[in-house]
Amino acid sequence: MPAASTAQIHPSVVLEDDVEVGHFAVIGAGVEIGEGSRLGHHVVVHDGSRLGPGVRVDDHAVIGKRPMRAARSATTSAADLEAAVMGADTIVGTGAVVYRGATIGERVLIADYATVRERVSVGSESIVGRGVAIENDSTVGARCKLETNVYVTAYSTIEDDVFVAPGVLTSNDAYLARTEARKTAFAGPTVRESARIGVGAVLLPGLEVGSEAVVAAGAVLSKDATGGRVHVGVPARDVRAVAPEQLRENGG
């Protein structure tokens, strides 16, 4: 299907074969959209964004949005961000926002109303669930699953094959927005490969969750979680080893 007559498409846009563009979509200068991609109604794709083949962007989603910066914001300038890049066969849900400077791998699902901020990378075949927020300067590996309403704070690292249950919260500011020292000490958590975080858990700033560790539902992690161990409670404590059959090396 050709672009809807109500769409606004800059003359410099490159649309490969069989691209569908919905009503009232807006596509900015220099955008590239790969073969067989589909853009829903009221989608906005900002200047320079690059969408691979087979990408689907649902109604009212925004790709390549430039970040806002408050006068008192502690974050760095967003000047000179690279264009947003979407890998082949990725799906972006209704109302989702992917910022300029984000790099999304192939076959990723970004569900309805999720937000992926600037200088974020998401690896291939990962799932970013409904309402998830991934803040700036964070990395999410391949084949991860971030379920509904997960909050990934800025400057976080999540390695490959990590599972994060709904409602998990992370933090990067040990000073709770007081004193200038906080500006040099921002650090989100680092979650190593194949770790699992239970529903409603809280990870405090700068902590490391070891490979194959489990942080149980409702736990508050106030110190590093040892790889291959289960951590429960408030504050979380190491209670036992992860069952052998649940380890990925054993087919878990």
C-alpha positions as CSV (number, residue, x, y, z in Angstrom):
1,M,0.0,0.0,0.0
2,P,1.5,3.4,-0.9
3,A,1.7,6.2,1.7
4,A,-1.6,7.6,2.8
5,S,-2.4,11.0,1.1
6,T,-2.7,12.6,4.5
7,A,0.9,11.7,5.4
8,Q,3.7,14.3,5.4
9,I,6.8,12.9,4.0
10,H,9.9,15.0,3.4
11,P,11.2,14.8,-0.2
12,S,14.6,13.4,1.0
13,V,13.1,10.4,2.7
14,V,14.1,7.0,1.3
15,L,11.2,4.5,1.3
16,E,12.2,1.0,0.0
17,D,9.7,-1.3,-1.7
18,D,6.4,-2.3,-0.1
19,V,6.6,0.3,2.7
20,E,3.1,1.2,4.2
21,V,2.6,4.6,5.8
22,G,-0.6,5.4,7.7
23,H,-2.8,8.5,7.8
24,F,-1.3,11.7,9.3
25,A,2.1,10.1,9.7
26,V,5.0,12.6,9.7
27,I,8.4,11.5,8.3
28,G,11.3,14.0,8.6
29,A,14.3,14.8,6.4
30,G,16.8,12.1,5.6
31,V,14.8,9.2,7.1
32,E,15.5,5.8,5.7
33,I,12.8,3.1,5.9
34,G,13.6,-0.5,4.8
35,E,11.7,-2.8,2.6
36,G,8.3,-4.1,3.9
37,S,8.1,-1.8,6.9
38,R,4.8,-0.6,8.2
39,L,4.0,2.7,9.9
40,G,0.6,3.2,11.6
41,H,-1.5,6.2,11.8
42,H,-0.1,9.4,13.4
43,V,3.4,7.9,13.7
44,V,6.2,10.5,13.8
45,V,9.7,9.6,12.6
46,H,12.1,12.4,13.2
47,D,15.0,13.6,10.9
48,G,17.7,11.1,10.1
49,S,16.2,8.0,11.7
50,R,17.0,4.7,10.1
51,L,14.5,1.8,10.1
52,G,15.6,-1.6,8.9
53,P,13.5,-3.9,6.7
54,G,10.3,-5.4,8.1
55,V,10.0,-2.8,11.0
56,R,6.5,-2.2,12.3
57,V,5.7,1.0,14.1
58,D,2.1,1.2,15.5
59,D,-0.2,4.2,15.8
60,H,1.0,7.3,17.6
61,A,4.5,6.0,18.2
62,V,7.5,8.4,17.9
63,I,10.9,7.5,16.6
64,G,13.9,9.8,17.0
65,K,12.5,12.3,19.5
66,R,15.1,14.8,20.9
67,P,15.3,14.8,24.7
68,M,14.3,17.7,26.8
69,R,16.6,19.2,29.4
70,A,15.3,21.2,32.4
71,A,17.3,24.3,33.5
72,R,18.3,22.5,36.7
73,S,18.8,19.1,35.2
74,A,21.9,17.1,36.3
75,T,22.1,15.3,33.0
76,T,24.6,16.1,30.3
77,S,23.7,18.0,27.1
78,A,21.9,16.1,24.3
79,A,23.7,18.0,21.5
80,D,25.0,16.0,18.6
81,L,23.1,12.8,19.2
82,E,23.3,10.2,16.5
83,A,20.1,9.3,14.6
84,A,17.8,6.6,16.1
85,V,18.4,3.2,14.5
86,M,15.9,0.3,14.4
87,G,17.0,-3.2,13.4
88,A,15.2,-5.4,11.0
89,D,11.8,-6.9,12.0
90,T,11.6,-4.9,15.2
91,I,8.1,-3.9,16.5
92,V,7.3,-0.6,18.2
93,G,3.9,-0.5,20.0
94,T,1.2,2.1,20.2
95,G,2.3,5.3,21.9
96,A,5.9,4.1,22.5
97,V,8.7,6.7,22.2
98,V,12.3,5.9,21.0
99,Y,14.6,8.8,21.4
100,R,17.3,10.1,19.1
101,G,20.6,8.4,19.9
102,A,18.9,5.0,20.7
103,T,20.1,1.9,18.9
104,I,17.6,-1.0,18.7
105,G,18.7,-4.5,17.5
106,E,16.9,-6.9,15.2
107,R,13.6,-8.6,16.2
108,V,13.1,-6.5,19.3
109,L,9.6,-5.8,20.7
110,I,9.1,-2.4,22.3
111,A,5.6,-2.7,23.7
112,D,2.8,-0.1,24.0
113,Y,3.7,3.2,25.9
114,A,7.3,2.1,26.5
115,T,10.1,4.7,26.5
116,V,13.7,4.2,25.3
117,R,15.9,7.2,25.9
118,E,18.9,8.7,24.2
119,R,22.2,6.8,24.1
120,V,20.5,3.5,24.9
121,S,21.2,0.3,23.1
122,V,18.8,-2.7,23.2
123,G,20.2,-6.0,21.9
124,S,18.5,-8.3,19.4
125,E,15.4,-10.3,20.3
126,S,14.9,-8.5,23.6
127,I,11.4,-7.6,24.9
128,V,10.8,-4.2,26.4
129,G,7.3,-4.5,28.0
130,R,4.4,-2.2,28.2
131,G,5.1,1.0,30.0
132,V,8.8,0.1,30.6
133,A,11.2,3.1,30.8
134,I,14.8,2.8,29.9
135,E,16.6,6.0,30.9
136,N,19.6,7.6,29.1
137,D,23.1,6.0,28.8
138,S,21.9,2.5,29.5
139,T,22.6,-0.8,27.8
140,V,20.2,-3.8,27.5
141,G,21.7,-7.0,26.1
142,A,20.3,-9.6,23.7
143,R,17.3,-11.8,24.5
144,C,16.4,-9.9,27.7
145,K,12.9,-9.6,28.9
146,L,11.8,-6.5,30.8
147,E,8.2,-6.9,31.8
148,T,5.4,-4.4,32.4
149,N,6.4,-1.1,34.1
150,V,10.0,-1.9,34.8
151,Y,12.1,1.2,35.4
152,V,15.7,1.1,34.3
153,T,17.5,4.2,35.7
154,A,20.2,6.1,33.7
155,Y,23.7,4.6,33.5
156,S,22.5,1.0,34.0
157,T,23.9,-2.1,32.3
158,I,21.8,-5.2,31.7
159,E,23.7,-8.1,30.1
160,D,22.4,-10.8,27.8
161,D,19.5,-13.2,28.8
162,V,18.4,-11.3,31.8
163,F,14.8,-11.6,33.1
164,V,13.2,-8.6,34.9
165,A,9.7,-9.1,36.3
166,P,7.0,-6.4,36.4
167,G,7.4,-3.4,38.5
168,V,11.1,-3.6,39.3
169,L,12.7,-0.3,40.2
170,T,16.3,0.8,40.0
171,S,18.1,3.9,41.3
172,N,21.4,5.7,40.4
173,D,21.6,8.5,43.0
174,A,22.9,7.6,46.5
175,Y,22.6,11.2,47.6
176,L,18.9,11.5,46.9
177,A,19.4,14.7,44.9
178,R,21.3,16.6,47.7
179,T,24.9,17.9,47.5
180,E,27.0,18.5,44.4
181,A,28.9,15.2,45.0
182,R,26.0,13.3,43.5
183,K,26.8,14.6,40.0
184,T,30.1,12.8,39.9
185,A,28.7,9.5,41.4
186,F,25.7,8.6,39.3
187,A,25.7,4.9,38.7
188,G,22.8,2.5,38.0
189,P,23.0,-1.2,38.7
190,T,24.9,-3.7,36.6
191,V,23.0,-6.9,36.0
192,R,25.1,-9.7,34.7
193,E,24.1,-12.3,32.1
194,S,21.2,-14.7,32.9
195,A,20.3,-13.0,36.2
196,R,16.7,-12.9,37.2
197,I,14.9,-10.1,39.2
198,G,11.5,-10.9,40.8
199,V,8.4,-8.8,40.7
200,G,8.6,-5.5,42.6
201,A,12.2,-5.8,43.6
202,V,14.3,-2.6,44.2
203,L,18.0,-2.3,43.2
204,L,19.9,0.5,44.9
205,P,22.6,2.6,43.1
206,G,25.8,1.2,41.7
207,L,25.2,-2.5,42.7
208,E,26.1,-5.6,40.8
209,V,23.8,-8.6,40.3
210,G,26.1,-11.5,39.5
211,S,25.5,-13.9,36.6
212,E,22.6,-16.4,37.3
213,A,21.8,-14.6,40.5
214,V,18.1,-14.4,41.6
215,V,16.7,-11.3,43.5
216,A,13.4,-12.4,44.8
217,A,10.0,-10.7,44.6
218,G,9.8,-7.6,46.8
219,A,13.5,-7.7,47.8
220,V,15.5,-4.5,48.4
221,L,19.0,-5.0,47.2
222,S,21.4,-2.9,49.3
223,K,24.6,-4.7,48.4
224,D,25.9,-6.8,45.5
225,A,24.1,-10.0,44.7
226,T,26.4,-13.0,44.4
227,G,26.2,-14.9,41.1
228,G,24.3,-18.2,41.2
229,R,22.7,-17.4,44.6
230,V,19.1,-16.5,45.7
231,H,18.6,-13.2,47.6
232,V,15.4,-12.5,49.5
233,G,14.0,-9.9,52.0
234,V,14.4,-6.3,53.1
235,P,17.3,-5.7,53.0
236,A,18.0,-8.7,50.7
237,R,20.2,-11.5,52.1
238,D,21.8,-14.5,50.4
239,V,19.8,-17.6,51.4
240,R,20.8,-20.4,49.1
241,A,22.2,-21.5,45.7
242,V,20.0,-21.4,42.6
243,A,18.8,-24.9,41.9
244,P,21.0,-26.6,39.3
245,E,18.2,-27.4,36.9
246,Q,17.4,-23.6,36.7
247,L,20.9,-22.7,35.5
248,R,21.1,-21.9,31.8
249,E,24.1,-24.2,31.4
250,N,21.9,-27.0,32.5
251,G,19.0,-26.1,30.2
252,G,17.1,-23.9,32.7
